[in-house]
Amino acid sequence: MYNFQLKLEFPPDRDDTFENFIQSPENRTCAALCHQFSTLQDAAPKGLVIHGPALCGKTHLLAAMGQVASRSVGSASAVYLDCAQLAAEGRQKDMYGRLAEYVGAMERAVFLTVDRLEAAQDEEELCNLVFNLYNEVTGKPNGRFAAASAVSPPQWRFPDWLSTRLLWGHVAELRPVGDEARPQVLMKMAADMRMVLPREAALWLVTRLPRDPESQWQALGRIDRLSLTKGRKISIPLIKEAVEQVDGQ
């Protein structure tokens, strides 16, 4: 029997709130819009799509919105869905046909967030599902649909009928934080990995790492493994040692 599980509850593995979202002039407007949207006080529109590159905080804001909305509609009615996970599972033979109970839970949601929306591109059945969920959720008196995409609307490859529906609501660009906030971002990334990265270490590291998210995750992973192996707290000397091991390969 295939064990199919989707993570529908908030928060998705991490304690992401508006209070611990790292703000800078580049992302403050989008964060404020997300907070207002999640209070359910906005009469219209009922949809919101935020778009931006990797590691700019899209999942964080979706989870933060879900936490706020949960206090109004109840935790069972605020649902988080990872579209990329659904796409991967849906490619299994007849998996979309086995999703009845999950689709039912999503349709009953009052506040639905869809992460990694771009994964629905070129996936006809998934596009249909997102379209139907949008209509079902926003058709409720206080229903809200929020999605995050790494692809901006001009580059979407959704069917016109889905793109048009998604663009009915708010559309906001989420930009990466400026250089002054990058150490905080590294510290937040480390915290999500259950690591404690001191600020002085983050300040040292941020000037030496590439800006792409994959390189940063890999570096933090190496530092964490070395810290556990050596039984030492994370410090600049330990970070240097981890970096030197890679350079010496």
URLIN-V868648 format. One record per residue. RES is the residue in three letters. PSI is psi in whole degrees, -180 to 180 (NA if undefined). Layout:
BEGIN
RES_PSI + RES_PSI
END
This chain:
BEGIN
MET_134 + TYR_128 + ASN_96 + PHE_123 + GLN_132 + LEU_141 + LYS_111 + LEU_-18 + GLU_163 + PHE_151 + PRO_162 + PRO_83 + ASP_-20 + ARG_161 + ASP_77 + ASP_118 + THR_170 + PHE_-28 + GLU_-35 + ASN_12 + PHE_130 + ILE_114 + GLN_149 + SER_172 + PRO_-25 + GLU_-28 + ASN_2 + ARG_-41 + THR_-44 + CYS_-43 + ALA_-41 + ALA_-40 + LEU_-44 + CYS_-42 + HIS_-45 + GLN_-42 + PHE_-39 + SER_-15 + THR_-9 + LEU_18 + GLN_-12 + ASP_120 + ALA_-42 + ALA_154 + PRO_171 + LYS_1 + GLY_152 + LEU_131 + VAL_124 + ILE_141 + HIS_147 + GLY_170 + PRO_172 + ALA_146 + LEU_26 + CYS_-4 + GLY_18 + LYS_-49 + THR_-38 + HIS_-47 + LEU_-37 + LEU_-45 + ALA_-40 + ALA_-42 + MET_-42 + GLY_-38 + GLN_-43 + VAL_-47 + ALA_-35 + SER_-32 + ARG_-21 + SER_-41 + VAL_-8 + GLY_144 + SER_-32 + ALA_-19 + SER_0 + ALA_117 + VAL_136 + TYR_132 + LEU_127 + ASP_108 + CYS_-34 + ALA_-39 + GLN_-43 + LEU_-40 + ALA_-43 + ALA_-44 + GLU_-35 + GLY_-21 + ARG_-13 + GLN_149 + LYS_122 + ASP_21 + MET_-35 + TYR_-31 + GLY_-15 + ARG_11 + LEU_12 + ALA_-47 + GLU_-34 + TYR_-42 + VAL_-40 + GLY_-43 + ALA_-39 + MET_-39 + GLU_-31 + ARG_-10 + ALA_147 + VAL_-31 + PHE_109 + LEU_129 + THR_139 + VAL_113 + ASP_155 + ARG_50 + LEU_-30 + GLU_-19 + ALA_-17 + ALA_-11 + GLN_135 + ASP_14 + GLU_93 + GLU_-47 + GLU_-37 + LEU_-38 + CYS_-43 + ASN_-41 + LEU_-47 + VAL_-43 + PHE_-47 + ASN_-38 + LEU_-41 + TYR_-49 + ASN_-42 + GLU_-46 + VAL_-47 + THR_-12 + GLY_-13 + LYS_155 + PRO_-44 + ASN_16 + GLY_140 + ARG_142 + PHE_121 + ALA_138 + ALA_157 + ALA_138 + SER_139 + ALA_-7 + VAL_134 + SER_154 + PRO_-41 + PRO_-22 + GLN_4 + TRP_146 + ARG_39 + PHE_158 + PRO_152 + ASP_-39 + TRP_-30 + LEU_-44 + SER_-45 + THR_-43 + ARG_-44 + LEU_-31 + LEU_0 + TRP_-32 + GLY_-160 + HIS_142 + VAL_124 + ALA_137 + GLU_132 + LEU_115 + ARG_150 + PRO_154 + VAL_160 + GLY_175 + ASP_-32 + GLU_-22 + ALA_-1 + ARG_-38 + PRO_-39 + GLN_-38 + VAL_-45 + LEU_-41 + MET_-38 + LYS_-42 + MET_-45 + ALA_-43 + ALA_-38 + ASP_-24 + MET_10 + ARG_33 + MET_153 + VAL_108 + LEU_108 + PRO_151 + ARG_-40 + GLU_-33 + ALA_-39 + ALA_-41 + LEU_-40 + TRP_-42 + LEU_-36 + VAL_-25 + THR_-5 + ARG_-8 + LEU_148 + PRO_160 + ARG_-15 + ASP_141 + PRO_-39 + GLU_-44 + SER_-38 + GLN_-43 + TRP_-43 + GLN_-42 + ALA_-44 + LEU_-37 + GLY_-42 + ARG_-42 + ILE_-43 + ASP_-45 + ARG_-41 + LEU_-39 + SER_-43 + LEU_-41 + THR_-44 + LYS_-16 + GLY_33 + ARG_149 + LYS_156 + ILE_128 + SER_172 + ILE_-45 + PRO_-42 + LEU_-40 + ILE_-43 + LYS_-41 + GLU_-42 + ALA_-40 + VAL_-41 + GLU_-33 + GLN_-39 + VAL_-45 + ASP_-30 + GLY_-5 + GLN_NA
END
